[in-house]
Each structure stands twice: as C-alpha cells, then as structure tokens.
Amino acid sequence: MPPGVAEQVLPAGDISLVRKVGRTAPGGLRAPRTSPSPDAAIVFRARGLTKVYKMGEVEVQALRGVDLDLRSGELVVLLGASGSGKSTLLNILGGLDVPTTGSVRFLDHDLTGATDAELTRYRREHVGFVFQFYNLIPSLTALENVALVTDISDHPMTPADALALVGLQDRTSHFPAQMSGGEQQRVAIARAIAKRPDVLLCDEPTGALDYETGKLVLNAIDRVNRELGTTTAVITHNVAIAGMADRVVRMTSGRISDDKRNERRISPEGLSW
C-alpha cells in the first residue's frame, strides 16, 4: 500500500498539528462555495523547487526551479506529458518526497524542514491522496474500507456520508471485486475525503478508466471541491480535463510553462475527449 494511502488508515506519532483551514457549516461540513477569489488565502507556497534523481552515474532532473502557489478552495489541474515533473511536484506538496533544493510551505509550516515524523503527521492529518490505482483492501466492503480512516480521525464524516458524497450510497456493502473500476476509484475518493482533509491530491485518477467511468470519477472530485471547499490538485496528461479547473498549470521538462485561470469552470459532464 503506498505511503499516502497507508497514512490515511494508520496512526502516526504525537506531533503537533498544523492549524486547519476552511469554513465549517452546521453538521460539520464546510459550507458550499463559489469559485475562489484570486486573492484567497495561500495554502501552498513553493519556491525554487528542484528535484534530481541519481540513477548510477546519471542524474535526472525532474524539477527545474518551480514556483507555485495554491490557494484555499481552488481546483487546480496540473497538465503535462509523462516525464514533465507533475507527479514529482505533487509528491513534494503531499509530503511523500522532498525537493533537492528550494522550499515549500503549507500554511505557516515549512515542509522542507520537517522531520520524517512531522511529514507523516502532516500527511495523515491534512492530505487526502487519490492514485491511479485504487489500493482498496479486497476483504473489506466499501463501507469498511472508508471506516479504516474514520475510525482513527479526530472529526471525520461518517463512512456512509462519504460514500454518498461520491454517489455510492447504494454500494456500501459491496466488496471491491463486486464493483466496477470507476466505483472502486470513487470508494478511494470517499476514503481520502472522509477525514475532512485540507487538501486533496489526485494523481491521474482517471488513467485506468474508460471515458464514461472517468467522467463519473471527475464529477465526484468536482463535487468534493465545490461542496466541502477542499483545495484540490489533479494531475493528468488529458488536456480536456483542464476545463473543469479554476486554474490550469502546464508543466514541460520540469518547469511550469503556463499558469492561467479559466474564465469559468465546465462541469465534468460537459467534458469530452
């Protein structure tokens, strides 16, 4: 099980928490919101990020001086071809990796100066991860897979509420083998957001899915962002997905080549590719 998934279900050490952000509505859900203002609070601030991987005597430069801000409540699509550096950047923002040089801050916390224990705590308390592959436990039902997170979280939503948010209220008692790929991915999204993370990071969430199923998954991500106000980053090589974002950040050869704000967001149902 990847670290980002494992830390959504396993306890971490007793490290002081970074403060949480977001508006909370009655019943514990954050209030629905409109598209965030360009002046919304900065959640992530990355400056001068580089990442060099050494493979024997060969050095591979995955990031080359990346500067990026992510603001509270926005949905950002990181767009680029394979090898452009987008997954590396997402892993650094999520505390799964550290840069070779540069700095990245989450609110008032310096992630580049954090210990392994502090990064583990940060991932567990503040970040929800969704990967291309679902990483569900086959012997547990959808409800039980989500409950692995809610049972150890401080202020979670109920597993049933999390599954209803992604449209699976009628599949709670089904095992992964009894569900389609898209349904399994939506269980993974429910598991990621059940603990009410500040940030949802999605790495090619539709990469293993067909067109219609992929749109269902994107709709679930869009709904989480709109209804919970969760700051969301989605990385993809699919240009069409950019239309659902508040902002589109294009990456080329380890650098940000373009960063623009969409005039309006397109509903996932309106996307085509």
C-alpha positions in Angstrom: 0.0 0.0 0.0 1.6 3.4 -1.0 2.6 5.7 1.9 -0.1 8.3 1.1 -2.8 5.6 1.4 -1.2 3.9 4.4 -1.1 7.1 6.4 -4.8 7.7 5.8 -5.5 4.5 7.7 -2.6 4.0 10.1 -1.8 6.0 13.3 1.1 8.5 13.4 3.4 9.8 16.1 2.4 12.5 18.5 3.5 15.5 16.5 1.8 18.9 17.0 -0.8 19.6 14.3 -0.7 22.4 11.7 -3.8 24.6 12.0 -6.7 23.7 9.8 -8.4 26.0 7.3 -11.8 26.1 5.7 -15.3 27.3 6.6 -17.4 24.8 8.6 -21.1 24.6 8.2 -23.7 23.2 10.6 -23.3 19.4 11.0 -19.5 19.7 10.5 -19.5 20.0 6.7 -17.8 23.0 5.2 -20.2 25.4 3.5 -20.7 25.2 -0.3 -18.7 27.9 -2.0 -18.4 29.7 -5.2 -15.1 29.7 -7.2 -12.4 31.0 -5.0 -11.1 34.5 -5.4 -7.6 35.0 -6.9 -6.9 36.7 -3.5 -7.9 33.7 -1.4 -5.5 32.6 1.3 -2.4 30.8 0.0 -2.4 27.2 1.3 0.9 26.1 -0.5 3.8 28.3 -1.4 6.6 26.6 -3.4 9.7 28.5 -4.4 12.7 27.4 -6.5 11.9 23.7 -6.3 14.4 21.4 -7.9 14.5 17.6 -7.8 17.4 15.5 -9.0 17.2 11.7 -9.1 20.5 9.8 -9.4 20.5 6.6 -11.3 24.0 5.3 -11.1 26.2 7.9 -12.7 23.3 9.5 -14.4 21.4 12.5 -12.9 17.8 13.0 -13.9 16.4 16.5 -13.2 12.7 16.1 -12.6 12.0 19.7 -11.4 13.9 22.8 -12.5 13.2 25.8 -10.4 9.4 25.6 -9.9 7.5 28.4 -8.2 3.8 27.7 -7.4 1.1 29.0 -5.1 -2.1 27.0 -4.4 -5.0 28.9 -2.8 -7.7 27.8 -0.4 -10.6 26.1 -2.1 -9.4 26.2 -5.6 -9.3 23.2 -8.0 -6.0 23.2 -10.0 -5.2 20.9 -12.9 -1.5 20.2 -13.4 -1.2 19.3 -17.0 1.7 17.8 -18.8 3.2 14.8 -20.7 4.8 11.9 -19.0 8.1 12.9 -17.6 7.2 16.6 -17.3 7.6 16.6 -13.5 4.0 16.9 -12.5 3.9 13.7 -10.3 7.2 14.7 -8.6 5.7 18.1 -7.8 2.5 16.6 -6.4 4.5 14.2 -4.3 6.5 17.1 -2.8 3.3 19.0 -2.0 1.9 15.9 -0.4 4.9 15.3 1.8 5.7 12.0 0.1 9.0 13.4 -1.2 11.3 16.3 -0.5 13.0 18.7 -3.0 16.7 18.7 -3.7 16.7 22.5 -3.4 14.0 25.1 -2.8 11.3 25.5 -0.2 7.6 24.5 0.1 5.3 25.7 2.9 1.9 24.5 3.9 0.2 27.5 5.6 2.8 28.5 8.2 4.6 25.2 8.3 7.9 24.6 6.4 7.6 21.1 4.8 11.2 21.2 3.5 12.5 21.5 7.1 10.1 18.9 8.6 11.3 15.6 10.1 10.0 12.2 8.8 7.7 12.0 11.8 6.3 15.5 11.1 5.7 14.7 7.4 3.9 11.5 8.4 1.6 13.5 10.7 1.1 16.2 8.0 0.0 13.6 5.5 -2.3 11.9 8.0 -4.0 15.0 9.3 -4.1 17.3 6.3 -3.8 15.5 3.0 -6.1 13.1 1.1 -4.5 11.1 -1.7 -6.2 9.5 -4.8 -3.9 7.5 -7.0 -4.4 5.9 -10.4 -4.8 2.5 -8.8 -7.4 2.2 -6.0 -5.5 0.4 -3.3 -8.6 -1.0 -1.6 -8.5 -3.9 0.8 -10.2 -6.8 -1.1 -11.6 -8.5 2.0 -13.4 -5.3 3.2 -16.7 -3.8 2.0 -16.8 -0.2 0.6 -18.1 1.0 4.0 -15.3 -0.8 5.9 -12.6 0.5 3.6 -13.7 4.0 4.3 -14.1 3.3 8.1 -10.4 2.4 8.3 -9.9 6.2 8.0 -12.8 7.5 10.0 -12.1 5.2 13.0 -8.8 7.0 13.7 -9.6 10.5 12.6 -10.5 13.4 15.0 -13.5 14.9 13.3 -14.5 12.6 10.3 -17.7 12.4 8.4 -19.4 9.1 8.7 -18.3 6.4 6.1 -21.9 6.4 4.8 -21.9 10.2 4.2 -18.5 10.0 2.5 -19.8 7.3 0.1 -23.0 9.2 -0.5 -20.9 12.3 -1.5 -19.4 10.2 -4.3 -22.7 8.6 -5.3 -22.2 5.2 -3.8 -24.9 5.2 -1.1 -26.3 2.0 -2.6 -22.9 0.2 -2.8 -21.8 0.4 0.9 -22.0 -3.4 1.5 -20.2 -4.4 -1.7 -16.7 -5.8 -1.9 -14.1 -4.3 -4.4 -14.5 -7.4 -6.6 -18.2 -6.7 -6.9 -17.6 -3.1 -8.1 -16.5 -1.6 -11.4 -13.2 0.2 -11.7 -15.0 3.6 -11.5 -16.9 2.5 -8.4 -13.6 1.4 -6.8 -12.0 4.7 -7.6 -14.9 6.6 -6.0 -14.5 4.4 -2.9 -10.9 5.5 -2.9 -12.0 9.2 -3.1 -14.5 8.7 -0.3 -11.7 7.2 1.8 -9.5 10.1 1.0 -12.0 12.8 2.0 -13.7 11.1 4.9 -11.2 12.6 7.4 -12.0 16.1 6.0 -8.5 16.9 4.7 -7.5 20.4 3.9 -6.0 19.2 0.6 -7.0 16.5 -1.9 -4.2 15.5 -4.3 -5.2 13.3 -7.2 -2.5 11.5 -9.4 -4.0 10.5 -12.8 -7.3 9.5 -11.1 -8.9 8.5 -14.5 -5.8 7.0 -16.0 -7.1 3.4 -15.7 -10.7 4.2 -16.6 -12.8 4.4 -19.8 -14.4 7.7 -20.9 -17.8 7.4 -19.2 -16.5 6.0 -16.0 -13.7 8.6 -15.9 -16.3 11.4 -16.0 -18.1 9.9 -13.0 -14.9 10.0 -11.1 -14.2 13.6 -12.1 -17.7 14.5 -11.1 -17.0 13.1 -7.6 -13.8 15.1 -7.3 -15.6 18.2 -8.6 -18.4 17.7 -6.0 -15.9 17.3 -3.1 -14.2 20.5 -4.1 -17.4 22.5 -4.5 -19.3 21.2 -1.5 -16.5 20.8 1.0 -14.3 23.6 -0.2 -11.3 21.2 -0.2 -8.2 22.6 -2.0 -7.8 20.1 -4.9 -5.0 19.4 -7.3 -5.4 16.9 -10.1 -2.5 15.9 -12.4 -3.3 14.5 -15.8 -2.0 14.3 -19.4 -5.6 14.7 -20.6 -6.0 18.2 -21.9 -9.8 18.0 -21.9 -9.9 17.7 -18.1 -8.4 21.2 -17.8 -11.8 22.7 -18.4 -13.1 21.7 -15.0 -10.5 23.6 -13.1 -10.3 27.1 -11.6 -6.6 27.2 -12.7 -4.6 25.2 -15.2 -0.8 24.8 -14.7 1.1 23.3 -17.6 4.4 21.6 -17.0 7.1 20.9 -19.6 10.5 19.4 -18.9 10.4 20.0 -15.1 9.3 23.7 -15.4 6.0 25.5 -15.3 5.4 26.6 -18.9 2.0 28.2 -18.4 -0.3 29.2 -15.5 -3.7 30.5 -16.3 -7.1 30.9 -14.7 -10.2 29.6 -16.5 -12.9 32.2 -17.0 -15.5 29.6 -15.9 -15.4 26.0 -14.8 -17.0 23.4 -17.0 -19.0 20.6 -15.3 -17.3 17.2 -15.8 -20.5 16.1 -17.6 -19.7 18.8 -20.3 -16.1 17.5 -20.9 -15.3 15.4 -24.0 -12.2 13.7 -25.2 
